[in-house]
């Protein structure tokens, strides 16, 4: 039999991105089209099936070469059953995504949540290629994560493994409420939202910062100001980095992964973020648990989701 | 072939305990004798081999029924190679324990560290029987731990997984140095040593506590005083419990285990320790990550090590 290909679907609220990967996780083709959430689940799943067929038809591969199809999306999922229990951005409730797609496509379909899938993508052919035990952070509006053990996504008993943004890491004395209902979650300080909140608080307190001149502060503005030497911005960036580093120190003695990968929009800030993360990690991790462990930026960017979704059907 | 049996060895600095388990992890026979560390590694390994042969000879089982032998000990190990790199309490350096025992016994031998092995024992036939994903804490002089994923010990990339005592969990502002070289480790507050230190500090500060009347304070004294309503002792117990609960809250969103098991001498304190641990866990863990997750005492006591060591040769 000829080479097998793996199809990945990144199902977002605005666009559906479909990709073909080879057996090594190399992304060969992508196709992107609108989700049109307003049409409802059945129509959106039909659109996914159309895009999948189209990308294969337009390639040099045959349908028989498709080893499986995977889809990543945001929401609460029943992963083994392939059911989307609730997805706020798609507006779905109890949608049998796996079953419906399998009927439409006649191939095995697997679904998983977007942060897990991005982690698998990075582990397969991105910043974690060749490494079996990886922990990925996705720093965006929130803080997501994924745990890759032995090259597979680790779901945990209730599918909540890798929810790194909800590690209770901020000391009680300075903790604020998190959207999840708890207090002191990593996400409250180390997400774009958290960084912007800290910047707005500083401006409101009339602290001396160039950020006060902006009409609306974005996380990127805080990093830019920090790079210019703005003390307040630097303090905010260091605080965001500090708690990421501390959370990694804990994970290092719980799971002892070989590599931490950081992706998502916030990670594009670069060394101004990574240097204090690494410093904090070194400070709080016992030597044996940090030996040979590195902290690196994700490399696949927005493709991590498609690649990881394709990888859901791999059996190494 | 008749039923298989599994031999476990708990190699301590004072005694060697050997046990026979059946396929369900039930401990059928045990034999205990002195380690005599001063005789050196070769003699101690010879003694283990003698005890193993003796316990089988004295039983109704035959040597052919022995499926494998496992040993748990404290130290830095190369687990796949079965080498004791360094064991302070045995005084061993680079001892090829697995190889030597296999030569002496003609059976497969596996070694692992004592906290991992105790965790496996509890997961196999103790408080975690029937559950696949378990995190165990051992609260003694230090705080040890073990991660059981899919009924097997998870070692991590460098063998440092499950070193729960070194989670950096105490906020910087109140953190003290840990023996591991880091600051704010769980072990500094939640081990017997940590509890005694906090009690001594309180007495030294002339706080009003019944503990001041004791010549030498043990962890049990602190729990006893707390049970009598001593406010200072209660505060110390709550602090020790608080950080265990917080560490579990983090683990719940990293690994999402189904059950936390707490063993070791300190765990015998009972509800006065478990209640505040559970309260803290509930406070800091998102609902989805604590649904169906329980926190229970270990049930095998001192046998956990022998049972878990026997379980090292299981392939579920």
Contacts between the chains, C-beta under 8 A, distances in Angstrom:
chain1	res1	chain2	res2	distance
A	76	B	288	7.5
A	132	B	157	7.8
A	133	B	156	6.8
A	133	B	157	5.0
A	147	B	254	6.8
A	147	B	255	7.3
A	149	B	149	7.1
A	149	B	154	7.4
A	154	B	149	7.4
A	154	B	255	7.5
A	155	B	256	7.5
A	156	B	133	6.8
A	156	B	255	5.7
A	156	B	256	2.5
A	156	B	257	6.9
A	157	B	132	7.8
A	157	B	133	5.0
A	157	B	256	5.5
A	157	B	257	6.1
A	157	B	258	3.9
A	157	B	292	7.5
A	157	B	293	7.4
A	158	B	256	5.6
A	158	B	258	7.8
A	158	B	288	6.5
A	158	B	289	6.9
A	158	B	291	5.9
A	158	B	292	6.5
A	158	B	293	7.7
A	159	B	256	7.2
A	160	B	252	7.1
A	160	B	253	6.1
A	160	B	256	4.1
A	160	B	286	7.5
A	160	B	288	5.3
A	160	B	289	4.1
A	161	B	253	7.7
A	161	B	254	6.6
A	161	B	255	5.5
A	161	B	256	4.2
A	162	B	253	7.8
A	162	B	254	7.0
A	163	B	253	4.1
A	163	B	254	7.9
A	163	B	256	7.7
A	163	B	286	7.1
A	163	B	289	6.4
A	164	B	253	6.7
A	164	B	254	6.7
A	166	B	253	4.6
A	166	B	286	5.0
A	166	B	289	7.1
A	167	B	249	7.7
A	167	B	250	4.4
A	167	B	253	5.6
A	167	B	254	6.8
A	168	B	246	5.8
A	168	B	249	4.5
A	168	B	250	5.9
A	168	B	284	3.8
A	168	B	285	7.4
A	169	B	250	6.9
A	171	B	171	3.4
A	171	B	172	7.8
A	171	B	173	7.1
A	172	B	171	7.7
A	173	B	171	7.1
A	173	B	173	7.5
A	180	B	286	4.2
A	180	B	287	7.8
A	181	B	286	6.4
A	181	B	287	6.3
A	182	B	249	7.7
A	182	B	283	7.3
A	182	B	284	5.6
A	182	B	285	6.7
A	182	B	286	5.5
A	183	B	283	7.6
A	183	B	284	7.1
A	184	B	284	6.9
A	185	B	286	7.9
A	246	B	168	5.8
A	247	B	250	7.4
A	249	B	167	7.7
A	249	B	168	4.5
A	249	B	182	7.7
A	250	B	167	4.4
A	250	B	168	5.9
A	250	B	169	6.9
A	250	B	247	7.4
A	250	B	250	5.6
A	250	B	254	7.8
A	251	B	254	5.9
A	252	B	160	7.1
A	253	B	160	6.1
A	253	B	161	7.7
A	253	B	162	7.8
A	253	B	163	4.1
A	253	B	164	6.7
A	253	B	166	4.6
A	253	B	167	5.6
A	254	B	147	6.8
A	254	B	161	6.6
A	254	B	162	7.0
A	254	B	163	7.9
A	254	B	164	6.7
A	254	B	167	6.7
A	254	B	250	7.8
A	254	B	251	5.9
A	254	B	254	6.1
A	254	B	255	6.8
A	255	B	147	7.3
A	255	B	154	7.5
A	255	B	156	5.7
A	255	B	161	5.4
A	255	B	254	6.8
A	255	B	255	7.1
A	256	B	155	7.5
A	256	B	156	2.5
A	256	B	157	5.5
A	256	B	158	5.6
A	256	B	159	7.2
A	256	B	160	4.1
A	256	B	161	4.2
A	256	B	163	7.7
A	257	B	156	6.9
A	257	B	157	6.1
A	258	B	157	3.9
A	258	B	158	7.8
A	283	B	182	7.4
A	283	B	183	7.7
A	284	B	168	3.8
A	284	B	182	5.6
A	284	B	183	7.1
A	284	B	184	6.9
A	285	B	168	7.4
A	285	B	182	6.7
A	286	B	160	7.6
A	286	B	163	7.1
A	286	B	166	4.9
A	286	B	180	4.3
A	286	B	181	6.3
A	286	B	182	5.5
A	286	B	185	7.9
A	287	B	180	7.8
A	287	B	181	6.3
A	288	B	76	7.4
A	288	B	158	6.5
A	288	B	159	8.0
A	288	B	160	5.3
A	289	B	158	6.9
A	289	B	160	4.1
A	289	B	163	6.4
A	289	B	166	7.0
A	291	B	158	5.9
A	292	B	157	7.5
A	292	B	158	6.5
A	293	B	157	7.4
A	293	B	158	7.6
